[in-house]
Amino acid sequence: MTAKRSVVLGCGSYLPQKVLTNAELAARIDTSDEWIVQRTGIRQRHIAAEGEFTSHLAINAARAALEHAGLDAQAIDLIVLATSTPDHTFPATAVAVQNELGIHHGAAFDLQAVCSGFVFALATADNFLRSGAYKRALVIGAETFSRILDWNDRGTCVLFGDGAGAVVLEAQDQPGLPSDRGVLTTHLRSDGRHKAKLYVDGGPSTTQTVGHLRMEGREVFKHAVGMITDVIVDAFDATGATADSIDWFIPHQANKRIIDASAHKLHIAPQKVVLTVDLHGNTSAASIPLALAVAVKDGRVKKGDLVLFEAMGGGFTWGSALVRW
Ligand code: UT7
């Protein structure tokens, strides 16, 4: 019995040129490189240039993913773009990407699940591909969080950065076995009781302003590891995969301490964990595809490898995905 799977054909990423180091931040606000590294593992982040929008980062990442896949943009009939920092309130940033790529067929839309956005977008595209509605999808995570930070709030402004990553998925018939290539399972969760712990204090319907990111960091931290590990256990239960059988763990890159604690709790070996939080900071929906692109480019992730993604963020939202490369 065959099964339709969303197979990853390629991935790509883009980071704005400007790098902002911890030392530069320490010169502006009451913080230090030592505090930031110790508490988060972050050493630097990239910041979009004036006039460089989320769509620009997304287009560059999408082009890199298409090139890696060896595919012409016209082959794409679905674009799902995860972002909390769109170019405009509407239309969706995804249609700007679609237009720039010269695609005028199929569908393109944004999806907003904050830091869990990439996993939510991957799950959404996977369901559309497996249903037969579309054939090939671009799944993009792209953010310019630098635009919604309060640069005087040391509790948040040191944590985030800008960037974009993308994958190309294709619906393919696979044997229907655990050894299948493609997205094997996805698990999405939300719980709005926690919405005030991580939010932006503006929006079109409330303040008619963009607003700034506000976070009770300690509260988010407290819930993170439990939520992350729960949803990974769901992925293991659904597929029979284990901490030993996965080849790579590519988590949302918010805080090295959260990543280390999650891997430790699940008995995932440290050498299987892909870490880019030191170089990128927390890029929200972009962090997983950015980390993935690094690990594919440096040869760690190879065809046939079992790759585990997880993310947790504002809402709260959280989710996992297990993909055979
Ligand atoms: O991606 C979405 C999900 N988001 C997350 O996963 C973030 C989760 N939270 C965290 O990563 C951590 O809670 C933080 C990195 C945000 C903070 O680390 P923490 O160990 O929880 O520190 P804290 O908030 O408990 O603050 C400890 C101290 C405080 O000083 P007092 O009250 O002990 O005197 C803060 O004022 O550190 C102070 N502090 C800073 N000091 C230097 C807070 N931010 C800074 C800073 N530099 N940037």
Residues whose N, C-alpha, C, O or C-beta is under 5 A from the ligand:
A	BS01	UT7	D30 T31 S32 W35 R39 T40 C115 R154 G155 V158 G217 R218 V220 F221 A254 N255 N282 M312 G313 G314
